[in-house]
Amino acid sequence: MRPPERRETGEQDLFRSRLDQIIDLKHPLVALGRTVDWGFLEREFGAVYSDDPGRPPLPTRLMAGLAILKHTYDLSDEVLCERWVENPYYQFFCGEEFFQHRLVFDRSSLILGYTADPVGSGLVESLARPGGNITGLATYLPELASKQFELLTAVVPNLSRVGILMNPNNLAYVGMLKTTRAVAAGSGIKLDLMEARSIEETTHAFEKLDEQVEAVMIVPDPVYDPPRTLVADLALKRRLPSIHPYAEYTALGGLMSYGDSLGKFYRRAAYFVDKIFKGVQPRDLPVEQPTTFQFVINLKTAKTLGLDVPTTLLARADEVIE
C-alpha cells in the first residue's frame, strides 16, 4: 500500500497552529527543504510498496526527512524523537502543515541503520530475534579490536601505549571499552582513553593526549565518521599512526583501516527500508553483521609520518593508497 503523500491545504485550524505562520521561512532547514525533490523520493520509494497486509505505511517525506535530520545532526533515535516534538522546524522539514504536540509515528519503528553493538547496548534482544520494532546492522565485533592492535604493532614495533577515541554517549560505549581493554591487556598494550562527544571535544582530546602515546585507534561513531577528515587531520598533526574502523577513513588520510565500508552499510540499510516499507515487522528481520573485512593502507600518510611499512604487511592489504 503506497503511503499518503503530504499536500499543503492552506487551510486554517482554530485549534492548531500552522507552521508556516509561526516559523522563520528564511531558516536554514526551511531553505534545505526547498532544495529536496520530495516528489522524486515519493515516486522512487513508491515502487517498493506492496498491497500485502502489514502496518499502514508512513509518508515518504516524513521517513526521508527523519533520516536526513538524524544524520545531519548526528542524533540518536531517542534525541531525534525528542527534538521533533518540540522543534517546529523539524516538523515543517518533514512535511507537517500544523504543529504536532506528539509524535505522529511510533518512535520504536525507526530503522536502526548501523550501530556498533545493538545487543550489548540493549537496543535488541538478540541478533537473530531483535524483538520490539528495531532492526538493522551491527558493525562491531570483538575480533576487530584484536586485529587492529595486531596491525598497529606491525607498523610500530614495540608498541606499548595507544590512545583510543570513543564517544561516551554512544549506547555501545561500555561494552566496546570493556572488550577493547581486555584485548589490549592481552597484547601488553596500555590504553589512554580519549572521550569526545563532539567535534570540539575531539580536537581537545588530541590536544591533551600524553606525549608517550604512540598511536591512536578510532572506535566507530557518527561524530567522527566520514566524510569528516578531522580525526585523520589531528592524528597527522600529532604525527600519530592511526587505525580506523571503515575504509573511508583511510581514503581521507588515516594511516590504516580494518573493518567494513560505510558505503556498504548504507547500501545494505536500503534492504531493511524496502522490507519494512513493504509491511514486514522489524522484529522479524535479524540484525546483520559484516561477514568480510577490508584492510586498507595509505602509503602517502605512512611517508608523511616517516613510517616504513613492511612489505609483508603491504602484501596482506586489500587496497594500498599511494
N, C-alpha and C positions, 0 to 999 in steps of 0.2 A: 504494500500500500504506500503510494507516494505521500510524503508529508504535506501538510497545507503550506502554501507559500505565503509569506508575510506581505501584505499590501497596505500602504497607508490609506486610511479612510478620510482623514481630515476632519473627522467628527469630534465634537466636544462631548465631555462627560462631566456631569455635575459632581460626581463622586471620585473622580480620578484626575490626576494632573497630566496633561500632555507633555511629553518630554521635550519637544521642540520649543515649548513655551517657558521652560524652567532652566534650560542649559544654554551655555555659550556656544553658538553654532560655529564659532571660529576655533573651538577647542581642537587639539591635535587628533583626538580619537574620532571626532566628527569628520575632520578632513580625511583621515585614513579610511573611514567607512565609505566615503565617496569614491575613493580610488579602487575599491574592491569590486570586481564584477560578480555581484551576488547572483545575478541571473544565470551566469555561466556555471557557477557552482551548483545551483539548483538543477540545471539541466543535466550536468555530468553525474551528480550523485543520484539523481532521479532514476538513472538507468540501472542502479543496483538494487532498487526496492522491488519487493515482490508482494503478491497478494496473499502470501501464506499467512496463517494465523500467527499472532505474536503481539507484542506490545505496540500500541499506537506510536508511529514514528514521530520524532520531534522535528520541527522546522530546520531545514538545512542551514539557514543563516544563523540560527541560534547555536547549533553544534559547531559550525565552522568558526563563528565569532568567538565562542568559548575557547576553542583550540588556539586561535590567534592570540587572544589575551593571555592565556596560560603561558605560552612560550615567549611572547614579547616581554612579559614582566617577570618571568621565571617564578611562577606561582604554583604552589601545591594545589591539589583539587580542593582541599578544605578552605584555604585562603581565597582561592578564586570564587568559591560559592559565597563566602562572607562578603567579599567586596562587591560582587554582582548585586546582592540585595541592597546594599547601601549606596552604590555609585550609579547615578542616572546615566553617566556617560558610557559605562559598561553596557547597561541595558539598551541604550539607543544604538550602540555599535552592533549589538546582537539582534537588532530589528524590532525591538519593542516600541510601541507607539505611546503607551501610557506607562507611568511609573508603577512598578510592581513591588509590593511590600513583602513579598515572599517569593521563594524560588518557583519558577514555572516548569521546573524539571526535577527529577529525583537526583539528589546530589550523589547517591551511590551508583548511578547509572553511567557515570563518566568512565571512559576507557582509560586504563592505567597508562597506556603508551609504553614507555620503558622506565624501569626503576631498578635499583641495584639488588635489593633483597626483599621482595614482597612478602615472603613468609616470615622472615625474622622481624620485619617492621610491623607485622600484624595486619597488613592490608588484605591478605588472603589466607585461607586455612591451609591450603597446600597447593603445590603447582598443578597437580593432576585434577584436583577438585577445589577450585578457588572459593566456592561458596559465595553468598551475597551477590553483589552486582558489579564486581570488579574483575577484570582480566587484562592481559597484555603480555609484556616481555620482561623477563628478568635478565639483567645484564652482568651481574657479579657472581663469580664462582670462586670458592676458596683457593682453588688451584691456580688462579690467575696471579694472586699475590706471590706465591712461591716461584712461579715462572718469571715474574717481573724482577724479583730480587736476584734470581739466577742470571738474568741478562745484564743487570746493573753491575754485578760483580765481575762479569766477563769484560766489561769496558773499564771499570775502576778496580784494579787489583787491590786486594787487602781492604776492601770497603768495610767500614765499621760503623758509620753513622749516616742515617738517611732522614731527611725531612719528609713528612707525609702530609699533604694538603687535603683537608676534609672540611665539609660543611656540617657543623653540629646540628643544624636544623633539618638535615636530611633524616628521614624516618629510619633509614638503614644504618645510620651512623654508629650506633653502639655495636651492632653485630659485625660490621665491617672492621671497626677498630680492633675489636677483640680478636678476630681472625688474623688480621694483619700483624698484630703484636705477637701472636703465637708463632706465626711463620718467621718473623724477624728474629725472635729469640732463638728459634731452632737453627737459624743461619748465623747466629752470633753477631747480629746487627742491632744497634741501638736506634730507636725511633725518636725523632723530635716532632711532636705533634704541632701542625700548623692549622689552626682553626680559622675559617673565613666564611662568612655568610653573605658577603657582597664583594663587588669589585674593589671597593676601598679597603675592606679588611684583607683582601687577597694581597694587595700591594703592601700593606702594613706587615702581614705575616712574613713576606720575603725580606722586608727591611730589617726586621728584628731577629732573623734567623741566625743562630750561632755560627761563628766562623768555622767551627770544626765539622759542620755538616758537609758531606762530600757529594751528595746527590739528592734529588727530590723525586718522590713518587706522587702522582696525581690520582686521587680517587674520584670516580665519575660523579659529576653533579652539574645541573643546568647552569649554575653560576659560572663555572669555568669552561663549559663545553664550547667547541667551535660553533660559529665562526669567530669567536673571540680569540685573539692572539696574545692576550695579556699574560697568561701563565708561561707560555714559551718565551715571551719577551723578558719577563722577570727572571726566569732561570738563566737565560743567556747573559743578562746584565750582571747577575751574581756569579757567572761562569760555573754554573752547576749542571752536570749531566742530568737529564730528566727522562722519566719513563711515564707513559700515558696509557689510558685505557682504550682509546679509539685511534684508528689510523689517521683520522682527520687532524688530530693534534700534530702529528709528525709532519704533515704537509704544510702546517703553519709555522714550523720552526722548532718543534720539540725534537729532542735527540732520538728517542725510540718510542715505539708503541707496541703493546702486545694485548690483543683483545679482538673485538669485533669492530664493525663500522657503524657510525651513527646513521649514515645513509641507509644501510641495510635495515636497521631498526625501524626507521621511519617508513621505509617501503613495506616492511612486514606488518607494521601497525595498520596499514591500509586493509590488510586481510581481516583484522578484527573489526574495523569500521564497517566493512562490507557485510560481514556476518551479522553484526548487531543491527545494522540498518535493515537487514532482511528479516529481523524478528527473533534471531537466536538469543537466548538468555546468556549474559556474560558468565554466569556460574557454570554453564555447560561447555565453555571454551577453556581448555587447560592453558595455564600460563606457560609460555615457551622460553627456553634457554638457548643461547648460542651453541651450536654444535661444532663450529670450526672457528679457529682463531688465526689472526694475521699478525705477523711480526714485520714491522717496518723500521728502517733505519734512515736517518737523514745525515748523509755524509757531509753535506755543507755545514751543518751545525757542529758535527764532530770536529771538522777542521777549525771552525771558529773557536771551539773550546780547547783546541790543541790536543785532541784525543786521537790515539792510534787504534782504530777498530781492528781487532784480529780478523784475518781473512777467514778463519773458521766460522766466526760469527756472521760475517757477510754472506757466507755460503748458506747459512741457515735462514736468511731473511727471505720473506715472500716478496718484498719490494725494497729497493735501495734508491733513495732520492739523492741525486748528485747535483 
